[in-house]
Amino acid sequence: MPGPIRLGDPTTGGGRVISARLGNFSTIDGKPIVVLGDLANCPRHTGIFAFVEADHSTTFNDLGIVLQGHRLACGCHALSTVGTSFDVTPTTPQAGAAGAGSAQRAANAIGAGLLANALGGTTDGEQPFSGRFELLDEATGRPVAGRRVRLSTPSGKQLDCQTDLQGLTPWLSSDVDEPLMFQLLDAGEHSTA
């Protein structure tokens, strides 16, 4: 089994895991375990992104734990700092412990990674969910650069944009945590909105 990810573990994008919503509820060797929807910063993709993959054979509060190799919304993953032998310690949750709530629903959605501000709030005028996405060719693993893309939501919002040279969408933001669907557009295809 790949090593579990904990708060502070490094990422392949040069960042670190910055949230572990279970807090001290469950730790490995004294560090909080990371679960689906927890966040890491990514200097490579210039943002903070949620883990969108997890192992659901082991769960805490119905959230799968993140193991080495599980991806962030930006495509990078965290590197486990746990040795081959470790101690998992479930403890009593503290008052005010974070619940799954809407962040879990967002993480389970297609296009998850629209991020809830890692500090737990926003300043006046900012929208609480934002991020960019790297589109990768499934066959080659290379960025899909300079391609027109349509992003749409179940509520009917639609945005046409173009990926940059690294295959990244522009920064997107919303005040609602809802799934995103991505559609690659042909050169002549335009928005119907």
C-alpha positions as CSV (number, residue, x, y, z in Angstrom):
1,M,0.0,0.0,0.0
2,P,1.4,3.5,-0.9
3,G,2.2,5.7,2.1
4,P,-0.6,7.9,3.5
5,I,-0.4,11.7,3.2
6,R,-0.2,13.9,6.2
7,L,-0.4,17.6,6.9
8,G,2.8,19.3,5.7
9,D,3.8,16.6,3.2
10,P,5.5,17.9,0.0
11,T,3.8,17.9,-3.4
12,T,5.2,17.1,-6.8
13,G,4.4,20.7,-7.8
14,G,6.8,22.1,-5.2
15,G,4.2,22.9,-2.5
16,R,2.9,21.4,0.7
17,V,-0.3,19.9,2.1
18,I,-1.9,22.8,4.0
19,S,-5.1,21.4,5.4
20,A,-6.2,18.3,7.2
21,R,-9.8,18.7,8.1
22,L,-9.8,15.8,10.6
23,G,-7.3,17.7,12.7
24,N,-6.2,15.7,15.7
25,F,-9.2,13.3,15.3
26,S,-6.9,10.9,13.5
27,T,-3.1,11.1,13.2
28,I,-0.2,9.1,12.0
29,D,2.9,9.4,14.1
30,G,1.4,12.6,15.6
31,K,0.6,14.4,12.3
32,P,-3.1,14.7,11.0
33,I,-4.2,12.4,8.2
34,V,-5.2,14.0,4.9
35,V,-8.6,13.1,3.4
36,L,-10.5,13.7,0.2
37,G,-11.1,17.4,-0.3
38,D,-8.2,18.6,1.9
39,L,-5.9,21.2,0.3
40,A,-2.3,21.7,-0.9
41,N,-0.6,24.7,-2.4
42,C,1.0,24.3,-5.8
43,P,3.6,26.8,-7.0
44,R,3.8,25.0,-10.3
45,H,0.1,25.7,-11.0
46,T,0.0,28.9,-9.0
47,G,-2.8,28.1,-6.6
48,I,-4.3,26.0,-3.9
49,F,-6.1,22.8,-4.9
50,A,-8.2,20.1,-3.4
51,F,-7.3,16.4,-3.4
52,V,-9.8,14.8,-5.8
53,E,-8.7,11.1,-5.3
54,A,-8.6,9.0,-2.2
55,D,-8.7,5.4,-0.9
56,H,-12.3,4.7,0.1
57,S,-11.4,1.3,1.6
58,T,-10.2,3.2,4.7
59,T,-12.4,6.2,5.8
60,F,-12.7,8.6,8.6
61,N,-16.0,10.5,8.9
62,D,-16.9,8.8,5.6
63,L,-14.0,10.5,3.8
64,G,-11.3,8.3,2.1
65,I,-7.7,8.9,3.1
66,V,-5.3,10.3,0.6
67,L,-2.3,8.0,-0.3
68,Q,0.8,8.8,-2.3
69,G,-0.1,8.9,-6.0
70,H,-3.6,10.3,-5.4
71,R,-4.1,13.5,-7.4
72,L,-4.9,17.1,-6.6
73,A,-7.3,19.0,-8.9
74,C,-4.2,20.6,-10.6
75,G,-2.8,17.1,-11.6
76,C,0.0,17.0,-9.1
77,H,0.1,14.7,-6.1
78,A,1.6,14.6,-2.6
79,L,4.6,12.6,-1.6
80,S,4.3,10.6,1.6
81,T,6.8,11.2,4.4
82,V,5.6,8.2,6.4
83,G,8.1,5.3,6.7
84,T,7.1,1.7,6.1
85,S,5.9,1.3,9.7
86,F,3.6,3.8,11.4
87,D,1.0,4.2,14.1
88,V,-2.6,5.4,13.3
89,T,-4.1,7.0,16.3
90,P,-7.9,7.8,16.2
91,T,-8.8,10.2,19.1
92,T,-11.8,12.0,20.3
93,P,-12.8,14.9,18.1
94,Q,-12.4,18.4,19.7
95,A,-15.2,20.9,19.9
96,G,-15.3,22.8,16.6
97,A,-13.8,20.0,14.6
98,A,-14.4,20.5,10.9
99,G,-17.2,18.5,9.3
100,A,-17.3,17.3,5.7
101,G,-20.2,19.5,4.5
102,S,-20.1,21.3,1.2
103,A,-16.3,20.9,0.7
104,Q,-16.8,17.1,0.5
105,R,-19.6,17.5,-2.0
106,A,-17.3,19.7,-4.1
107,A,-14.5,17.3,-3.9
108,N,-16.7,14.4,-5.0
109,A,-17.9,16.4,-8.1
110,I,-16.5,16.3,-11.6
111,G,-14.1,19.2,-11.9
112,A,-13.6,19.4,-8.2
113,G,-10.9,21.6,-7.0
114,L,-12.7,24.9,-7.0
115,L,-11.4,25.7,-3.7
116,A,-12.9,27.0,-0.5
117,N,-10.5,29.5,0.9
118,A,-7.9,27.6,2.9
119,L,-8.1,30.1,5.7
120,G,-11.8,29.6,6.3
121,G,-13.2,32.8,4.9
122,T,-12.8,35.5,2.3
123,T,-12.2,39.2,2.4
124,D,-15.0,41.5,1.3
125,G,-15.7,41.3,-2.4
126,E,-13.9,38.0,-3.0
127,Q,-15.7,34.9,-4.1
128,P,-15.0,31.9,-1.9
129,F,-14.4,29.3,-4.6
130,S,-11.6,29.8,-7.1
131,G,-8.9,27.9,-9.0
132,R,-7.5,27.1,-12.4
133,F,-7.3,23.7,-14.1
134,E,-4.6,22.0,-16.1
135,L,-6.0,20.0,-19.0
136,L,-3.8,17.0,-19.9
137,D,-4.0,14.7,-22.9
138,E,-5.1,11.4,-21.5
139,A,-2.9,9.4,-23.9
140,T,0.3,11.4,-23.6
141,G,0.0,13.1,-20.2
142,R,1.0,16.4,-21.9
143,P,-0.8,19.7,-21.4
144,V,-3.5,20.6,-23.9
145,A,-2.1,24.0,-24.9
146,G,-4.0,26.7,-26.8
147,R,-7.3,24.8,-26.9
148,R,-10.7,26.3,-26.6
149,V,-12.7,24.8,-23.8
150,R,-16.3,25.2,-22.6
151,L,-16.8,25.0,-18.8
152,S,-20.4,24.5,-17.7
153,T,-22.3,23.9,-14.4
154,P,-25.5,22.0,-13.6
155,S,-27.2,25.4,-12.8
156,G,-26.7,26.5,-16.4
157,K,-23.6,28.8,-16.2
158,Q,-21.3,28.5,-19.1
159,L,-17.9,30.0,-19.9
160,D,-15.8,29.5,-23.0
161,C,-12.1,30.1,-22.6
162,Q,-8.7,29.0,-24.0
163,T,-5.9,27.2,-22.2
164,D,-2.5,28.8,-22.1
165,L,0.9,27.3,-23.2
166,Q,0.9,25.1,-20.0
167,G,-2.6,23.8,-20.7
168,L,-4.0,25.9,-17.8
169,T,-7.5,27.6,-17.9
170,P,-7.7,31.2,-16.7
171,W,-8.5,31.8,-13.0
172,L,-12.1,30.9,-12.3
173,S,-14.2,32.0,-9.3
174,S,-17.7,31.5,-8.0
175,D,-19.7,32.0,-4.8
176,V,-21.3,28.6,-5.2
177,D,-19.5,25.2,-4.8
178,E,-20.9,23.2,-7.8
179,P,-19.3,20.8,-10.2
180,L,-17.7,21.8,-13.5
181,M,-18.0,20.0,-16.8
182,F,-15.3,20.5,-19.4
183,Q,-15.8,20.2,-23.1
184,L,-13.1,20.7,-25.8
185,L,-14.4,22.9,-28.5
186,D,-13.7,22.7,-32.2
187,A,-12.0,25.8,-33.7
188,G,-15.3,27.2,-35.2
189,E,-17.6,26.3,-32.3
190,H,-18.9,29.3,-30.3
191,S,-20.9,29.7,-27.1
192,T,-24.7,29.5,-27.3
193,A,-25.1,31.6,-24.2
